[in-house]
Amino acid sequence: MATIAKHLLSGSTNGLTVSITGADSGAADTIHTAVAGTGAIDEIWLWANNIHTSAITLEIEWGETGAAENIHVDIDPNETVLVAPGWPLQNGLVIKGFTTGTQDVVNIHGYVNRITD
């Protein structure tokens, strides 16, 4: 029978916000590193909050780098949006984020449901 356990994002300290400070892929901030191997799956829930006075584009690298694979999210000022509605990831793949334009104005909140057999 499968079990589900809630975990903090690995890029978070004690469940606090993950601040996105990077301006490009090379400086992207780690949001979460998925469970190692293929015996379990991380179901990942992420919300992004724009604390700036202008709209911001958030780029999420979901286990791979490269603009074609990025998730692009435009976030209006003072808005919080759902970025990842329980998407699965495993095998130690990494989720990273960066913003284009102004840096250090997007915060990521979330959690992981780790599903094991």
N, C-alpha and C positions, 0 to 999 in steps of 0.2 A: 504494500500500500504506500502511495506517495505521501510525503510529508512536506509541509510548507512552513518556513521560518522567515520572519521579517528581519532584514539586516539594514544597517546604515549604508549609505554610499561610501565606498572605500576612499573617495577623494575628499570626504568630509571629516572634520574633527569633531567627535562626540555628537554627530547629528546636526552640526551647524551648517550654515550656508556654504556652498562652494562658490567662491567669487571667480568670475571669469575675467582675467586680466590680460590674456594673450591677444595679440593683434593679427596673428596668422597661424598656419598649421604648425610651423616650427616652434611656436611659443604657446601652443594650445595647453589649456589646463586640464588635468585628469579629473574627470567626474566620477568614474567608477571603473574598476577592473573586474570583469566577470569571473565567476567561479572557474577554477582550473579543470581541465578535462571535459569529458562529455557525459559523465555520470549524473550530472545535475544541471539545472537551467536556472539562470537568474531572470526573473520577470521584473523589468525595470520601469519605474514610474518617476518621471521628472517634470518639474514645473520651473519655468524661468520668469524672473521678475526684472523688469527694466526700471531702474531708479533714476534714470536720466530725464532731461526735459525734452528730448527729441527721440524719434523712433530709432531703433537699433536693429541691426541684422545680426543674429546669432547663428554661428555655424557649429553644428555638432558632427563630429567624426564618430561614426557608429562602428567601431571595430576595425575600421580601415581609414587610411588617409587618402586624400585626393578629392578635388572639388566635385567630381561626378558622383561620388558616394556620399557626400555631405548632406545633412538635413539642414535646410535653410529656413530660419524662422524670423519673420519680421515682428518686432514687439513695439507697440506704441508706448509713449511715456506713461510711467506709473501703472503699467499693466502687468498682470501675471497670466501666463499662458501654459497650457499643458503641452509639453514637448514630446514625451514618450508615454503613451497610455498602456503600459504593461508589456512592452516589446521584449522578446526573449533574447538572451545572449549567453554564451558559455565559452569554454575552452580558453580562458584567460584573455579574451579580447578586451580592448580598452575603449572606453567612451571618453572623448575629449571635447572641449569647447573653446571657441575664440569668437571675438566680435570684430566686425569690420568698422572702421571709423574710430569712435570713442571707446576707450578701454576702461575696465573696472567699474562698469555701470550695470552689469547683468549678474544676478545671483541665481544659483540653481538650488532648488530644494527637491527632496525626493527620498525614495526608499527602494529596497529590493525585496521581493519575495523569492527566496531560494527554494526551488522545488527539487526534491530528491526522491529516488525510488527506494 
